[in-house]
Amino acid sequence: MGVALYKWGRACFDFGVNKVEDAYEIFTENKQGDLNQREREYIKMGFNKELEK
């Protein structure tokens, strides 16, 4: 699950989403529920490309 969330964050960045908070909002609408802390962490990591060198 973590890899999928990371890729979600990365894809949001690649598609031009301006802020990680906007990526959270898009995911929340798709999930139809609130994000937990782990989901937020993985999406943020992907959005900020933290695992890429």
Biopython code that builds the backbone (N, CA, C, O; Angstrom):
import numpy as np
from Bio.PDB.StructureBuilder import StructureBuilder

atoms = [
    (1, "MET", "N", (0.824, -1.200, 0.000)),
    (1, "MET", "CA", (0.000, 0.000, 0.000)),
    (1, "MET", "C", (0.866, 1.261, 0.000)),
    (1, "MET", "O", (0.510, 2.257, -0.630)),
    (2, "GLY", "N", (1.990, 1.222, 0.696)),
    (2, "GLY", "CA", (2.850, 2.393, 0.784)),
    (2, "GLY", "C", (3.382, 2.842, -0.565)),
    (2, "GLY", "O", (3.462, 4.039, -0.839)),
    (3, "VAL", "N", (3.747, 1.878, -1.414)),
    (3, "VAL", "CA", (4.272, 2.218, -2.736)),
    (3, "VAL", "C", (3.200, 2.896, -3.578)),
    (3, "VAL", "O", (3.485, 3.858, -4.292)),
    (4, "ALA", "N", (1.980, 2.402, -3.499)),
    (4, "ALA", "CA", (0.884, 3.003, -4.265)),
    (4, "ALA", "C", (0.635, 4.445, -3.820)),
    (4, "ALA", "O", (0.404, 5.322, -4.652)),
    (5, "LEU", "N", (0.681, 4.686, -2.525)),
    (5, "LEU", "CA", (0.479, 6.048, -2.018)),
    (5, "LEU", "C", (1.630, 6.957, -2.419)),
    (5, "LEU", "O", (1.416, 8.116, -2.775)),
    (6, "TYR", "N", (2.849, 6.435, -2.362)),
    (6, "TYR", "CA", (4.012, 7.198, -2.806)),
    (6, "TYR", "C", (3.830, 7.598, -4.271)),
    (6, "TYR", "O", (4.048, 8.752, -4.639)),
    (7, "LYS", "N", (3.430, 6.633, -5.101)),
    (7, "LYS", "CA", (3.238, 6.912, -6.522)),
    (7, "LYS", "C", (2.097, 7.895, -6.751)),
    (7, "LYS", "O", (2.146, 8.696, -7.685)),
    (8, "TRP", "N", (1.073, 7.841, -5.906)),
    (8, "TRP", "CA", (-0.022, 8.811, -6.008)),
    (8, "TRP", "C", (0.527, 10.223, -5.800)),
    (8, "TRP", "O", (0.247, 11.127, -6.586)),
    (9, "GLY", "N", (1.304, 10.402, -4.743)),
    (9, "GLY", "CA", (1.892, 11.709, -4.479)),
    (9, "GLY", "C", (2.785, 12.170, -5.606)),
    (9, "GLY", "O", (2.761, 13.340, -5.989)),
    (10, "ARG", "N", (3.576, 11.252, -6.139)),
    (10, "ARG", "CA", (4.479, 11.576, -7.245)),
    (10, "ARG", "C", (3.680, 11.969, -8.486)),
    (10, "ARG", "O", (4.014, 12.939, -9.166)),
    (11, "ALA", "N", (2.616, 11.206, -8.777)),
    (11, "ALA", "CA", (1.794, 11.502, -9.950)),
    (11, "ALA", "C", (1.120, 12.862, -9.816)),
    (11, "ALA", "O", (1.013, 13.602, -10.793)),
    (12, "CYS", "N", (0.671, 13.188, -8.625)),
    (12, "CYS", "CA", (0.058, 14.509, -8.410)),
    (12, "CYS", "C", (1.061, 15.608, -8.728)),
    (12, "CYS", "O", (0.719, 16.592, -9.384)),
    (13, "PHE", "N", (2.293, 15.446, -8.267)),
    (13, "PHE", "CA", (3.332, 16.427, -8.558)),
    (13, "PHE", "C", (3.566, 16.523, -10.068)),
    (13, "PHE", "O", (3.637, 17.618, -10.625)),
    (14, "ASP", "N", (3.686, 15.362, -10.722)),
    (14, "ASP", "CA", (3.947, 15.333, -12.162)),
    (14, "ASP", "C", (2.820, 15.970, -12.967)),
    (14, "ASP", "O", (3.072, 16.559, -14.019)),
    (15, "PHE", "N", (1.574, 15.861, -12.487)),
    (15, "PHE", "CA", (0.438, 16.443, -13.193)),
    (15, "PHE", "C", (0.234, 17.919, -12.883)),
    (15, "PHE", "O", (-0.679, 18.546, -13.420)),
    (16, "GLY", "N", (1.077, 18.475, -12.022)),
    (16, "GLY", "CA", (1.025, 19.911, -11.789)),
    (16, "GLY", "C", (0.238, 20.356, -10.571)),
    (16, "GLY", "O", (-0.086, 21.538, -10.451)),
    (17, "VAL", "N", (-0.078, 19.440, -9.662)),
    (17, "VAL", "CA", (-0.728, 19.846, -8.410)),
    (17, "VAL", "C", (0.255, 20.741, -7.663)),
    (17, "VAL", "O", (1.424, 20.383, -7.517)),
    (18, "ASN", "N", (-0.194, 21.887, -7.193)),
    (18, "ASN", "CA", (0.706, 22.896, -6.633)),
    (18, "ASN", "C", (1.159, 22.621, -5.211)),
    (18, "ASN", "O", (2.296, 22.934, -4.858)),
    (19, "LYS", "N", (0.297, 22.047, -4.389)),
    (19, "LYS", "CA", (0.618, 21.840, -2.975)),
    (19, "LYS", "C", (0.262, 20.423, -2.566)),
    (19, "LYS", "O", (-0.674, 19.825, -3.097)),
    (20, "VAL", "N", (1.022, 19.891, -1.612)),
    (20, "VAL", "CA", (0.745, 18.551, -1.118)),
    (20, "VAL", "C", (-0.641, 18.488, -0.472)),
    (20, "VAL", "O", (-1.288, 17.442, -0.503)),
    (21, "GLU", "N", (-1.094, 19.579, 0.102)),
    (21, "GLU", "CA", (-2.434, 19.615, 0.691)),
    (21, "GLU", "C", (-3.507, 19.376, -0.371)),
    (21, "GLU", "O", (-4.531, 18.752, -0.096)),
    (22, "ASP", "N", (-3.266, 19.879, -1.594)),
    (22, "ASP", "CA", (-4.203, 19.640, -2.685)),
    (22, "ASP", "C", (-4.204, 18.162, -3.079)),
    (22, "ASP", "O", (-5.253, 17.609, -3.409)),
    (23, "ALA", "N", (-3.046, 17.531, -3.045)),
    (23, "ALA", "CA", (-2.961, 16.092, -3.329)),
    (23, "ALA", "C", (-3.735, 15.306, -2.276)),
    (23, "ALA", "O", (-4.410, 14.328, -2.598)),
    (24, "TYR", "N", (-3.639, 15.733, -1.016)),
    (24, "TYR", "CA", (-4.417, 15.087, 0.051)),
    (24, "TYR", "C", (-5.916, 15.203, -0.237)),
    (24, "TYR", "O", (-6.666, 14.238, -0.094)),
    (25, "GLU", "N", (-6.331, 16.394, -0.643)),
    (25, "GLU", "CA", (-7.751, 16.643, -0.887)),
    (25, "GLU", "C", (-8.267, 15.784, -2.035)),
    (25, "GLU", "O", (-9.358, 15.220, -1.951)),
    (26, "ILE", "N", (-7.492, 15.686, -3.098)),
    (26, "ILE", "CA", (-7.888, 14.859, -4.239)),
    (26, "ILE", "C", (-8.026, 13.397, -3.808)),
    (26, "ILE", "O", (-8.994, 12.728, -4.168)),
    (27, "PHE", "N", (-7.061, 12.911, -3.042)),
    (27, "PHE", "CA", (-7.108, 11.521, -2.586)),
    (27, "PHE", "C", (-8.296, 11.295, -1.655)),
    (27, "PHE", "O", (-8.957, 10.259, -1.731)),
    (28, "THR", "N", (-8.563, 12.250, -0.789)),
    (28, "THR", "CA", (-9.691, 12.141, 0.141)),
    (28, "THR", "C", (-11.013, 12.054, -0.609)),
    (28, "THR", "O", (-11.888, 11.272, -0.238)),
    (29, "GLU", "N", (-11.164, 12.853, -1.664)),
    (29, "GLU", "CA", (-12.382, 12.794, -2.469)),
    (29, "GLU", "C", (-12.518, 11.435, -3.143)),
    (29, "GLU", "O", (-13.616, 10.884, -3.225)),
    (30, "ASN", "N", (-11.407, 10.898, -3.624)),
    (30, "ASN", "CA", (-11.423, 9.594, -4.279)),
    (30, "ASN", "C", (-11.713, 8.471, -3.286)),
    (30, "ASN", "O", (-12.471, 7.550, -3.587)),
    (31, "LYS", "N", (-11.115, 8.550, -2.121)),
    (31, "LYS", "CA", (-11.287, 7.530, -1.082)),
    (31, "LYS", "C", (-12.659, 7.639, -0.418)),
    (31, "LYS", "O", (-13.189, 6.654, 0.096)),
    (32, "GLN", "N", (-13.214, 8.814, -0.435)),
    (32, "GLN", "CA", (-14.481, 9.122, 0.229)),
    (32, "GLN", "C", (-14.374, 8.905, 1.738)),
    (32, "GLN", "O", (-15.261, 8.328, 2.368)),
    (33, "GLY", "N", (-13.278, 9.378, 2.288)),
    (33, "GLY", "CA", (-13.046, 9.291, 3.724)),
    (33, "GLY", "C", (-11.778, 10.041, 4.079)),
    (33, "GLY", "O", (-11.045, 10.494, 3.200)),
    (34, "ASP", "N", (-11.526, 10.168, 5.356)),
    (34, "ASP", "CA", (-10.358, 10.904, 5.826)),
    (34, "ASP", "C", (-9.089, 10.078, 5.660)),
    (34, "ASP", "O", (-9.122, 8.848, 5.660)),
    (35, "LEU", "N", (-7.968, 10.786, 5.517)),
    (35, "LEU", "CA", (-6.662, 10.142, 5.442)),
    (35, "LEU", "C", (-6.136, 9.860, 6.843)),
    (35, "LEU", "O", (-6.354, 10.647, 7.764)),
    (36, "ASN", "N", (-5.449, 8.743, 7.001)),
    (36, "ASN", "CA", (-4.779, 8.507, 8.266)),
    (36, "ASN", "C", (-3.344, 9.036, 8.161)),
    (36, "ASN", "O", (-2.917, 9.471, 7.092)),
    (37, "GLN", "N", (-2.621, 8.999, 9.247)),
    (37, "GLN", "CA", (-1.279, 9.582, 9.290)),
    (37, "GLN", "C", (-0.323, 8.894, 8.315)),
    (37, "GLN", "O", (0.475, 9.562, 7.656)),
    (38, "ARG", "N", (-0.395, 7.589, 8.220)),
    (38, "ARG", "CA", (0.503, 6.853, 7.317)),
    (38, "ARG", "C", (0.239, 7.231, 5.864)),
    (38, "ARG", "O", (1.183, 7.407, 5.093)),
    (39, "GLU", "N", (-1.017, 7.357, 5.481)),
    (39, "GLU", "CA", (-1.349, 7.761, 4.115)),
    (39, "GLU", "C", (-0.791, 9.152, 3.825)),
    (39, "GLU", "O", (-0.241, 9.390, 2.750)),
    (40, "ARG", "N", (-0.929, 10.050, 4.762)),
    (40, "ARG", "CA", (-0.384, 11.403, 4.588)),
    (40, "ARG", "C", (1.133, 11.381, 4.402)),
    (40, "ARG", "O", (1.668, 12.098, 3.556)),
    (41, "GLU", "N", (1.815, 10.566, 5.185)),
    (41, "GLU", "CA", (3.276, 10.487, 5.109)),
    (41, "GLU", "C", (3.734, 9.988, 3.744)),
    (41, "GLU", "O", (4.633, 10.571, 3.139)),
    (42, "TYR", "N", (3.119, 8.906, 3.255)),
    (42, "TYR", "CA", (3.528, 8.343, 1.968)),
    (42, "TYR", "C", (3.215, 9.275, 0.808)),
    (42, "TYR", "O", (4.028, 9.417, -0.105)),
    (43, "ILE", "N", (2.054, 9.910, 0.830)),
    (43, "ILE", "CA", (1.714, 10.849, -0.240)),
    (43, "ILE", "C", (2.693, 12.024, -0.228)),
    (43, "ILE", "O", (3.151, 12.460, -1.284)),
    (44, "LYS", "N", (3.007, 12.528, 0.939)),
    (44, "LYS", "CA", (3.955, 13.642, 1.050)),
    (44, "LYS", "C", (5.332, 13.235, 0.547)),
    (44, "LYS", "O", (5.990, 14.003, -0.156)),
    (45, "MET", "N", (5.769, 12.033, 0.902)),
    (45, "MET", "CA", (7.072, 11.552, 0.432)),
    (45, "MET", "C", (7.108, 11.496, -1.093)),
    (45, "MET", "O", (8.097, 11.906, -1.700)),
    (46, "GLY", "N", (6.051, 10.996, -1.714)),
    (46, "GLY", "CA", (5.994, 10.933, -3.169)),
    (46, "GLY", "C", (5.930, 12.307, -3.805)),
    (46, "GLY", "O", (6.588, 12.566, -4.812)),
    (47, "PHE", "N", (5.148, 13.175, -3.221)),
    (47, "PHE", "CA", (5.006, 14.531, -3.755)),
    (47, "PHE", "C", (6.346, 15.263, -3.726)),
    (47, "PHE", "O", (6.670, 16.011, -4.649)),
    (48, "ASN", "N", (7.119, 15.047, -2.672)),
    (48, "ASN", "CA", (8.405, 15.711, -2.516)),
    (48, "ASN", "C", (9.575, 14.903, -3.089)),
    (48, "ASN", "O", (10.731, 15.309, -2.967)),
    (49, "LYS", "N", (9.274, 13.769, -3.708)),
    (49, "LYS", "CA", (10.281, 12.897, -4.342)),
    (49, "LYS", "C", (11.383, 12.516, -3.347)),
    (49, "LYS", "O", (12.563, 12.546, -3.696)),
    (50, "GLU", "N", (11.013, 12.162, -2.122)),
    (50, "GLU", "CA", (11.988, 11.915, -1.072)),
    (50, "GLU", "C", (12.795, 10.639, -1.273)),
    (50, "GLU", "O", (13.893, 10.534, -0.725)),
    (51, "LEU", "N", (12.308, 9.679, -2.022)),
    (51, "LEU", "CA", (13.037, 8.430, -2.215)),
    (51, "LEU", "C", (13.844, 8.387, -3.508)),
    (51, "LEU", "O", (14.494, 7.384, -3.803)),
    (52, "GLU", "N", (13.804, 9.461, -4.271)),
    (52, "GLU", "CA", (14.524, 9.521, -5.545)),
    (52, "GLU", "C", (15.822, 10.292, -5.373)),
    (52, "GLU", "O", (15.902, 11.275, -4.637)),
    (53, "LYS", "N", (16.820, 9.813, -6.070)),
    (53, "LYS", "CA", (18.140, 10.468, -5.963)),
    (53, "LYS", "C", (18.587, 11.002, -7.289)),
    (53, "LYS", "O", (19.668, 11.581, -7.389)),
]
sb = StructureBuilder()
sb.init_structure("model")
sb.init_model(0)
sb.init_chain("A")
sb.init_seg("    ")
for serial, (resi, resn, name, xyz) in enumerate(atoms, 1):
    if name == "N":
        sb.init_residue(resn, " ", resi, " ")
    sb.init_atom(name, np.array(xyz, "f"), 0.0, 1.0, " ", f" {name:<3s}", serial, name[0])
structure = sb.get_structure()
